[in-house]
Amino acid sequence: MSTFDIVFLIALAILLVLIVYGTIVKNRWGIPFVIPNCPRCGKKVSFIRVPKSVGQFVWGGYTCSACGCEIDKYGREIPK
């Protein structure tokens, strides 16, 4: 096993730990397993996500079509 292989496996393990930890504590590295409702109006957001900002594109999130509330990928309102 070469040095490159070892470095690659360590980097992959660190990424996996970040994703698992982020999913548990619900931070931006995590993966959500449900489609959230809008915290303001309660409307279910669309399954097809159309990001309205660079942050939504990179880290996930939604903009409510009914009230315009910006929501993170876990359904929490993003303060402006």
C-alpha positions as CSV (number, residue, x, y, z in Angstrom):
1,M,0.0,0.0,0.0
2,S,1.5,3.3,-1.1
3,T,1.6,6.6,0.9
4,F,-1.0,8.1,-1.4
5,D,-3.4,5.2,-0.6
6,I,-3.0,5.7,3.1
7,V,-3.5,9.5,2.9
8,F,-6.6,9.0,0.7
9,L,-8.1,6.5,3.1
10,I,-7.4,8.8,6.1
11,A,-9.1,11.7,4.2
12,L,-12.1,9.5,3.3
13,A,-12.4,8.4,7.0
14,I,-12.4,12.0,8.2
15,L,-15.1,13.0,5.7
16,L,-17.2,10.0,6.7
17,V,-16.9,11.0,10.4
18,L,-17.9,14.6,9.6
19,I,-21.0,13.4,7.7
20,V,-22.1,11.0,10.4
21,Y,-21.5,13.6,13.2
22,G,-23.2,16.3,11.2
23,T,-26.2,14.1,10.6
24,I,-26.5,13.4,14.4
25,V,-26.1,17.0,15.5
26,K,-27.9,18.5,12.4
27,N,-25.2,20.8,11.2
28,R,-24.4,21.7,7.6
29,W,-22.2,18.6,7.0
30,G,-25.2,16.2,7.8
31,I,-27.7,14.5,5.6
32,P,-31.4,15.1,6.3
33,F,-33.7,12.2,5.9
34,V,-37.1,14.0,5.7
35,I,-38.5,16.9,3.6
36,P,-39.3,19.7,6.1
37,N,-42.3,21.9,6.5
38,C,-42.0,25.7,6.6
39,P,-41.6,26.9,10.2
40,R,-43.6,30.0,9.6
41,C,-46.7,28.8,7.6
42,G,-46.4,25.0,7.9
43,K,-46.5,24.3,4.2
44,K,-44.5,21.3,3.0
45,V,-41.7,22.4,0.8
46,S,-41.3,20.9,-2.7
47,F,-39.4,17.6,-3.2
48,I,-37.6,19.2,-6.1
49,R,-35.2,21.8,-4.6
50,V,-34.4,24.9,-6.5
51,P,-31.7,26.9,-4.6
52,K,-32.2,30.6,-4.5
53,S,-28.7,31.4,-3.2
54,V,-25.2,30.1,-3.2
55,G,-25.5,29.0,0.4
56,Q,-28.6,26.9,-0.5
57,F,-26.8,25.4,-3.4
58,V,-23.7,24.4,-1.4
59,W,-25.2,23.4,1.9
60,G,-28.9,22.7,1.1
61,G,-32.0,24.5,2.1
62,Y,-35.2,25.8,0.7
63,T,-37.2,29.0,0.2
64,C,-40.9,28.6,1.0
65,S,-43.0,29.3,-2.1
66,A,-46.0,30.5,0.1
67,C,-44.3,33.0,2.5
68,G,-40.7,33.4,1.2
69,C,-39.1,32.1,4.4
70,E,-35.6,30.8,4.0
71,I,-35.2,27.3,5.6
72,D,-32.1,25.2,6.2
73,K,-32.1,21.5,5.1
74,Y,-33.5,20.5,8.5
75,G,-36.5,22.8,8.4
76,R,-35.1,25.6,10.7
77,E,-35.7,29.2,9.7
78,I,-32.5,31.0,8.6
79,P,-32.4,34.4,10.2
80,K,-31.7,37.3,7.9
